[in-house]
Amino acid sequence: MNLKSTRKKRNPKVGFVSLGCPKALVDSERILTRLRAEGYTVAPDYDSADLVVVNTCGFIDSAIDESLDAIGEALEHNGKVVVTGCLGANPQRILERHPKVLKVTGPHAYEDVLDAVHEHLPPKHDPFVDLVPPQGVRLTPRHYAYLKISEGCNNTCSFCIIPDLRGKLASRRIDEVLREGERLVRAGVRELLVISQDTSAYGADLRYPRAEWNGSSYETRFLDLARGLGSLGVWVRMHYVYPYPHVDGVIELMADGRVLPYLDIPFQHGSPTVLKRMKRPAHAENTLARIAAWRRACPQLVLRSTFIVGFPGETEAEFQQLIDWLEEAQLDRVGAFKYSPVEGARANEVAPHVAPEIQEERLARFMQVAQRISAARLAQRVGQEETVLVDGHEGNVAIARTRGDAPEIDGVVRIKRGASLPVGEFARVTLTAADDYDFEAVPKENPS
């Protein structure tokens, strides 16, 4: 074949750097799916790419620094860079540091990204060759996928600038979400991770319209979403759920085994006065009473959350309220970070800032309590049989997760003599030991 002809027909290659949260990862997947459908090839590295797209995060200062560094690295190694994502909502911040980028677009601005790629790297589409799988291009392993149900947020938390970056709540119709979930399951996905900025508020902006799916009627709301996804026969994991009363109905589905008994609820603090300064939704709710009720209804429920220590004005007494709250709540999985003065956040002005050394000391104390609680709760499960989902192997050890562990966030199960367990499939194991966050296990001799 003529070399010149081969080069002429070669599809343009786009490199992709995806930073930030799972919601940004879904944005990256959608952009890549569109590019693949138009004949672009995804490049594995800078050198083989004709152009690089960097999907940025702009939530906290460390994420902004990481995004700016990633843009600089792409420019250094490739030279042709299009920037999108949350940091793109502040293009001047990017252009001051990297004036040579080709284009800057904001978050979930799919068409603007595609237009920029078209302008600087025109497609060479061949509809008979360039096939995209029905589930689209995914950046996660084959056996799990993030399912984004909405964009934006209507909450006005004082420490958060997400509504400024991503706009008001914009829910997808429930039939559209359920069809996407169905396509993913048909493609081999064993776990659907439901994500949004406020999953409990799903459908509120649309006033909960009804839609038909697989012969049944569903409202565009949280409970019906769980009911529909729960009929697909795979793990369904709920992230970023606020503790409103209507969540109680989903707990019943968890107790019945329809969705995973797992809730990711960003409580953020345990002091009523701090929560008020944070302007958290549901800050007046008696969350400890709600947690107790949920566990009575679904004893196997696993709760994970994130917290901010050293919020502006946080006193030692308020911090102790947080510790006391955590001791009573006995959350299974906990993450925490020190308050960071995000540019544009209203929290920066609500009260004097806590000194960095005090923030550091409080974070260490908080995580000691969280670690002790986690270790005790895991120890209670040693000796039990569990169904796990296998994510990979390390020699003769299989790396898996229980129903109470989200990928790349929570703990893992290390299964001895597990090399024969296939990745992306479920397995029955006996838990034999636990440390602060992870389990050890062995395969069940005769799995049923």
C-alpha positions as CSV (number, residue, x, y, z in Angstrom):
1,M,0.0,0.0,0.0
2,N,1.2,3.5,-0.8
3,L,2.6,5.1,2.4
4,K,1.4,8.6,1.4
5,S,-2.2,7.2,0.9
6,T,-2.1,5.5,4.3
7,R,-1.1,8.7,6.0
8,K,-3.8,10.6,4.2
9,K,-6.5,8.2,5.4
10,R,-5.3,7.9,9.0
11,N,-7.9,9.1,11.4
12,P,-6.9,12.1,13.6
13,K,-5.8,11.2,17.1
14,V,-7.0,13.0,20.2
15,G,-5.3,12.7,23.6
16,F,-7.5,13.1,26.7
17,V,-6.6,14.1,30.3
18,S,-9.6,13.8,32.7
19,L,-9.3,15.3,36.1
20,G,-11.7,15.8,39.0
21,C,-14.8,14.0,40.2
22,P,-16.8,11.2,38.7
23,K,-19.2,13.7,37.2
24,A,-16.3,15.2,35.2
25,L,-15.4,11.7,34.2
26,V,-18.8,11.2,32.7
27,D,-18.4,14.4,30.8
28,S,-15.1,13.1,29.4
29,E,-16.8,9.9,28.3
30,R,-19.5,11.7,26.5
31,I,-17.0,13.9,24.6
32,L,-14.9,10.9,23.7
33,T,-18.0,9.1,22.5
34,R,-18.9,12.0,20.2
35,L,-15.3,12.2,18.9
36,R,-15.2,8.4,18.2
37,A,-18.5,8.6,16.4
38,E,-17.0,11.3,14.1
39,G,-14.0,9.2,13.3
40,Y,-11.4,10.4,15.8
41,T,-9.1,7.9,17.5
42,V,-8.2,8.1,21.1
43,A,-4.4,8.5,21.5
44,P,-2.7,6.7,24.4
45,D,0.0,9.3,25.0
46,Y,1.0,12.9,24.1
47,D,3.5,11.9,21.4
48,S,0.9,10.0,19.3
49,A,-1.8,12.6,19.7
50,D,-2.5,15.3,17.1
51,L,-4.3,17.4,19.8
52,V,-4.9,17.0,23.5
53,V,-8.1,17.8,25.5
54,V,-7.7,18.5,29.2
55,N,-10.9,18.3,31.3
56,T,-10.1,20.3,34.4
57,C,-11.4,20.6,38.0
58,G,-11.8,24.0,39.7
59,F,-13.4,23.1,43.0
60,I,-10.5,23.8,45.5
61,D,-7.1,25.3,45.2
62,S,-5.2,22.0,45.1
63,A,-7.4,20.8,42.2
64,I,-6.9,24.1,40.4
65,D,-3.1,23.7,40.7
66,E,-3.3,20.1,39.5
67,S,-5.3,21.3,36.5
68,L,-3.0,24.1,35.6
69,D,0.0,21.7,35.9
70,A,-1.7,19.2,33.6
71,I,-2.4,21.9,31.0
72,G,1.3,22.9,31.1
73,E,2.4,19.3,30.8
74,A,0.2,18.8,27.7
75,L,1.5,22.0,26.1
76,E,5.1,21.0,26.8
77,H,4.7,17.5,25.3
78,N,2.2,18.2,22.6
79,G,1.6,21.9,22.0
80,K,-2.0,21.7,20.8
81,V,-4.3,21.8,23.8
82,V,-8.0,22.4,24.2
83,V,-9.2,23.0,27.8
84,T,-12.6,22.3,29.2
85,G,-14.3,21.5,32.6
86,C,-15.0,23.4,35.8
87,L,-11.8,25.5,35.7
88,G,-12.8,26.6,32.2
89,A,-15.6,28.7,33.8
90,N,-12.7,31.0,34.7
91,P,-10.8,31.2,31.4
92,Q,-8.7,34.2,32.5
93,R,-7.2,32.1,35.2
94,I,-6.0,29.6,32.6
95,L,-4.9,32.1,30.0
96,E,-2.8,34.1,32.4
97,R,-0.8,31.0,33.1
98,H,-1.1,29.3,29.7
99,P,-1.8,31.8,26.9
100,K,-1.0,29.3,24.1
101,V,-4.0,27.0,24.7
102,L,-6.1,26.8,21.6
103,K,-9.5,27.1,23.3
104,V,-11.1,27.3,26.8
105,T,-14.6,26.0,27.4
106,G,-16.7,25.7,30.5
107,P,-18.1,22.5,32.2
108,H,-20.3,20.1,30.2
109,A,-19.9,22.3,27.1
110,Y,-19.7,19.3,24.8
111,E,-20.5,21.2,21.6
112,D,-17.9,23.9,22.3
113,V,-15.2,21.2,22.8
114,L,-16.2,19.5,19.6
115,D,-16.2,22.8,17.7
116,A,-12.7,23.5,19.0
117,V,-11.4,20.1,17.9
118,H,-13.1,20.4,14.5
119,E,-11.4,23.8,14.0
120,H,-7.9,22.7,14.9
121,L,-8.1,19.0,13.8
122,P,-10.8,18.4,11.2
123,P,-12.4,14.9,11.3
124,K,-11.9,12.3,8.6
125,H,-15.0,10.3,9.2
126,D,-15.8,7.0,7.5
127,P,-19.2,5.7,8.7
128,F,-18.4,2.2,7.4
129,V,-15.3,1.9,9.6
130,D,-15.7,4.1,12.6
131,L,-18.0,2.2,14.9
132,V,-18.8,3.2,18.4
133,P,-20.3,0.6,20.8
134,P,-24.0,1.3,21.9
135,Q,-22.9,2.1,25.4
136,G,-20.4,4.7,24.2
137,V,-16.8,5.2,25.1
138,R,-16.0,4.6,28.8
139,L,-13.0,5.5,30.9
140,T,-13.9,3.1,33.7
141,P,-13.3,-0.7,33.6
142,R,-15.8,-2.8,31.6
143,H,-17.7,-4.0,34.7
144,Y,-18.7,-0.7,36.4
145,A,-19.9,2.6,35.1
146,Y,-20.9,6.0,36.4
147,L,-24.5,7.0,35.6
148,K,-25.0,10.8,35.8
149,I,-28.6,11.7,36.4
150,S,-28.4,15.5,36.4
151,E,-26.2,18.5,36.1
152,G,-25.7,21.5,38.4
153,C,-27.2,22.1,41.8
154,N,-29.8,24.4,43.4
155,N,-28.2,24.4,46.9
156,T,-26.4,27.5,48.1
157,C,-23.7,26.0,50.4
158,S,-21.4,28.8,51.4
159,F,-18.2,26.8,50.8
160,C,-19.2,25.5,47.3
161,I,-19.0,27.2,43.9
162,I,-20.4,24.3,41.9
163,P,-23.6,26.2,41.0
164,D,-21.5,29.0,39.7
165,L,-19.4,26.5,37.6
166,R,-22.1,24.1,36.5
167,G,-25.3,26.0,36.9
168,K,-28.7,25.2,38.4
169,L,-30.1,21.7,38.8
170,A,-30.9,20.2,35.4
171,S,-32.2,16.6,35.7
172,R,-32.4,14.1,32.9
173,R,-35.8,12.5,32.2
174,I,-36.1,9.2,33.9
175,D,-36.7,7.1,30.8
176,E,-33.5,8.5,29.3
177,V,-31.5,7.5,32.4
178,L,-33.1,4.1,32.6
179,R,-32.4,3.4,28.9
180,E,-28.8,4.3,29.4
181,G,-28.5,2.0,32.5
182,E,-30.1,-0.8,30.4
183,R,-27.5,-0.3,27.6
184,L,-24.7,-0.3,30.1
185,V,-25.9,-3.6,31.6
186,R,-26.3,-5.2,28.2
187,A,-22.6,-4.2,27.5
188,G,-21.4,-6.1,30.5
189,V,-21.6,-3.6,33.4
190,R,-22.1,-5.3,36.8
191,E,-22.3,-2.1,38.9
192,L,-24.0,1.2,38.2
193,L,-22.8,4.2,40.3
194,V,-25.5,6.8,40.4
195,I,-24.0,10.3,40.6
196,S,-25.1,14.0,40.5
197,Q,-24.5,17.0,42.7
198,D,-27.6,16.3,44.8
199,T,-29.2,12.9,44.0
200,S,-32.0,13.4,46.5
201,A,-33.2,16.4,44.5
202,Y,-33.4,14.5,41.2
203,G,-36.4,15.6,39.1
204,A,-37.4,18.6,41.3
205,D,-36.5,21.0,38.5
206,L,-38.7,19.1,36.1
207,R,-41.6,18.7,38.6
208,Y,-41.3,14.9,38.4
209,P,-42.8,14.1,35.0
210,R,-43.9,10.6,34.3
211,A,-42.4,8.4,31.5
212,E,-42.8,4.9,30.2
213,W,-40.0,2.3,30.3
214,N,-40.2,-1.4,29.7
215,G,-44.0,-1.3,30.1
216,S,-44.1,0.5,33.4
217,S,-44.7,4.1,34.4
218,Y,-42.0,6.0,36.4
219,E,-41.8,9.5,37.8
220,T,-38.6,11.4,37.4
221,R,-37.7,11.3,41.0
222,F,-35.2,9.6,43.3
223,L,-37.4,6.7,44.6
224,D,-38.6,5.7,41.1
225,L,-35.1,5.9,39.7
226,A,-33.9,3.5,42.4
227,R,-36.9,1.2,41.7
228,G,-36.2,1.2,37.9
229,L,-32.5,0.7,38.1
230,G,-33.0,-2.0,40.8
231,S,-34.9,-4.1,38.3
232,L,-31.8,-4.5,36.0
233,G,-30.2,-7.2,38.1
234,V,-26.9,-5.5,38.9
235,W,-25.4,-3.6,41.8
236,V,-26.8,0.0,42.0
237,R,-24.8,2.3,44.2
238,M,-26.2,5.7,45.3
239,H,-23.8,8.7,45.7
240,Y,-24.3,12.2,47.0
241,V,-27.6,11.7,48.7
242,Y,-28.9,14.4,51.1
243,P,-30.7,13.1,54.3
244,Y,-34.2,14.2,53.4
245,P,-37.3,12.2,54.7
246,H,-38.1,10.9,51.2
247,V,-34.9,8.9,51.3
248,D,-36.6,6.5,53.7
249,G,-38.4,4.9,50.7
250,V,-35.1,4.0,49.1
251,I,-33.9,2.3,52.3
252,E,-36.9,-0.1,51.9
253,L,-35.6,-1.0,48.5
254,M,-32.1,-1.6,50.0
255,A,-33.6,-3.9,52.7
256,D,-35.3,-5.9,49.9
257,G,-32.1,-6.3,48.0
258,R,-33.2,-4.1,45.0
259,V,-30.3,-1.6,45.3
260,L,-27.1,-1.8,47.3
261,P,-27.4,-1.0,51.0
262,Y,-25.0,1.9,50.7
263,L,-25.5,5.6,50.9
264,D,-22.9,8.3,50.2
265,I,-24.2,11.3,52.2
266,P,-22.0,14.4,52.4
267,F,-22.9,15.4,56.0
268,Q,-19.9,17.8,56.2
269,H,-20.2,18.6,59.9
270,G,-22.0,17.6,63.1
271,S,-22.3,21.1,64.7
272,P,-25.6,22.8,64.1
273,T,-24.0,26.3,64.2
274,V,-21.3,25.3,61.7
275,L,-23.9,23.7,59.4
276,K,-25.8,26.9,59.5
277,R,-22.8,28.9,58.5
278,M,-22.2,26.4,55.8
279,K,-25.8,27.0,54.6
280,R,-26.2,23.2,54.2
281,P,-29.6,21.9,53.0
282,A,-31.3,19.8,55.6
283,H,-29.1,21.3,58.3
284,A,-32.0,21.3,60.7
285,E,-32.7,17.6,60.2
286,N,-32.1,15.3,63.1
287,T,-29.6,13.2,61.1
288,L,-28.7,11.0,64.0
289,A,-32.3,9.9,64.5
290,R,-32.6,9.4,60.8
291,I,-29.5,7.2,60.7
292,A,-30.8,5.1,63.6
293,A,-34.1,4.6,61.8
294,W,-32.4,3.6,58.6
295,R,-30.3,1.0,60.3
296,R,-33.3,-0.4,62.0
297,A,-35.0,-0.8,58.6
298,C,-31.9,-2.1,56.9
299,P,-29.3,-3.5,59.4
300,Q,-26.7,-4.1,56.6
301,L,-26.7,-0.5,55.5
302,V,-23.2,1.0,55.0
303,L,-22.9,4.8,55.3
304,R,-20.0,6.8,53.9
305,S,-19.6,10.6,54.2
306,T,-17.1,13.5,53.9
307,F,-16.5,16.2,56.4
308,I,-14.8,19.6,56.5
309,V,-12.6,20.5,59.6
310,G,-11.4,23.9,60.4
311,F,-14.3,25.7,58.7
312,P,-14.2,29.5,59.2
313,G,-15.1,30.3,62.8
314,E,-15.0,26.7,64.0
315,T,-14.4,26.7,67.7
316,E,-13.0,23.9,69.8
317,A,-16.5,23.3,71.2
318,E,-18.0,23.1,67.7
319,F,-15.2,20.7,66.6
320,Q,-16.0,18.5,69.7
321,Q,-19.6,18.5,68.6
322,L,-18.4,17.0,65.4
323,I,-16.4,14.3,67.2
324,D,-19.4,13.5,69.4
325,W,-21.7,13.3,66.4
326,L,-19.3,10.9,64.6
327,E,-19.0,8.7,67.7
328,E,-22.8,8.4,67.9
329,A,-23.3,8.0,64.1
330,Q,-20.7,5.2,63.8
331,L,-20.3,5.8,60.0
332,D,-18.7,3.0,58.2
333,R,-16.6,5.0,55.7
334,V,-15.4,8.5,56.3
335,G,-13.2,11.0,54.5
336,A,-12.3,14.5,55.6
337,F,-10.3,17.5,54.5
338,K,-9.3,20.9,55.9
339,Y,-11.3,23.9,54.8
340,S,-9.7,25.5,51.7
341,P,-10.6,29.1,50.8
342,V,-11.9,28.5,47.3
343,E,-11.9,31.6,45.2
344,G,-15.4,33.1,45.1
345,A,-16.8,31.0,47.9
346,R,-19.0,33.0,50.3
347,A,-17.7,31.0,53.3
348,N,-14.4,32.9,53.0
349,E,-16.2,35.9,54.6
350,V,-18.5,34.3,57.2
351,A,-16.0,34.2,60.1
352,P,-12.3,34.4,60.9
353,H,-10.3,31.6,59.4
354,V,-8.9,28.8,61.6
355,A,-5.1,28.7,61.8
356,P,-3.5,26.1,59.5
357,E,-1.8,24.3,62.4
358,I,-5.1,24.0,64.3
359,Q,-6.8,22.7,61.1
360,E,-4.0,20.1,60.8
361,E,-4.3,19.0,64.4
362,R,-8.1,18.7,64.2
363,L,-8.0,16.7,61.0
364,A,-5.6,14.2,62.7
365,R,-7.9,13.9,65.7
366,F,-10.9,13.4,63.5
367,M,-9.4,10.8,61.4
368,Q,-8.1,8.8,64.4
369,V,-11.8,8.5,65.6
370,A,-13.0,7.6,62.1
371,Q,-10.3,5.0,61.7
372,R,-11.1,3.4,65.0
373,I,-14.8,3.2,64.2
374,S,-14.0,1.8,60.7
375,A,-11.8,-0.9,62.2
376,A,-14.4,-1.9,64.8
377,R,-17.2,-2.1,62.3
378,L,-15.1,-4.2,59.8
379,A,-14.0,-6.6,62.6
380,Q,-17.7,-7.4,63.3
381,R,-18.0,-8.8,59.8
382,V,-15.0,-11.2,59.9
383,G,-16.1,-14.8,59.5
384,Q,-19.1,-13.8,57.4
385,E,-19.7,-14.9,53.8
386,E,-20.0,-12.0,51.3
387,T,-20.7,-11.5,47.6
388,V,-17.9,-9.4,46.2
389,L,-17.1,-7.9,42.8
390,V,-13.6,-8.7,41.4
391,D,-11.7,-5.7,40.1
392,G,-8.3,-7.1,39.4
393,H,-5.4,-9.4,40.4
394,E,-2.1,-9.0,42.2
395,G,-0.3,-12.3,41.6
396,N,-2.4,-15.0,43.2
397,V,-4.5,-12.5,45.1
398,A,-7.8,-11.2,43.7
399,I,-8.7,-7.6,44.5
400,A,-12.4,-7.2,45.0
401,R,-15.0,-5.0,46.8
402,T,-18.0,-5.8,49.0
403,R,-21.4,-4.2,48.6
404,G,-20.2,-1.5,51.0
405,D,-17.2,-0.3,49.0
406,A,-17.3,2.1,46.1
407,P,-14.4,1.8,43.6
408,E,-11.4,4.0,44.2
409,I,-13.0,5.5,47.3
410,D,-13.6,2.9,49.9
411,G,-11.8,-0.3,51.0
412,V,-11.0,-3.5,49.1
413,V,-11.1,-7.2,49.8
414,R,-7.8,-9.2,49.1
415,I,-8.8,-12.7,48.3
416,K,-6.0,-15.3,48.8
417,R,-5.8,-18.0,46.2
418,G,-8.1,-15.9,44.1
419,A,-6.1,-15.8,40.8
420,S,-8.8,-17.9,39.0
421,L,-11.6,-15.5,39.9
422,P,-12.5,-13.6,36.7
423,V,-12.3,-9.8,36.7
424,G,-15.7,-8.1,36.4
425,E,-17.6,-11.0,37.9
426,F,-19.2,-11.7,41.3
427,A,-17.7,-14.2,43.7
428,R,-18.6,-15.7,47.1
429,V,-15.9,-15.4,49.7
430,T,-15.4,-15.8,53.5
431,L,-14.0,-12.8,55.2
432,T,-11.0,-14.0,57.3
433,A,-9.4,-10.8,58.6
434,A,-9.7,-7.0,58.6
435,D,-7.6,-4.0,59.3
436,D,-8.7,-0.4,59.6
437,Y,-10.2,-0.2,56.1
438,D,-9.7,-3.5,54.1
439,F,-10.6,-7.1,54.4
440,E,-8.7,-10.4,53.7
441,A,-10.8,-13.3,52.4
442,V,-10.7,-16.8,50.8
443,P,-13.0,-18.1,48.1
444,K,-16.0,-20.0,49.3
445,E,-15.3,-23.7,48.6
446,N,-18.6,-24.4,46.8
447,P,-20.1,-21.1,45.7
448,S,-23.8,-21.2,45.0
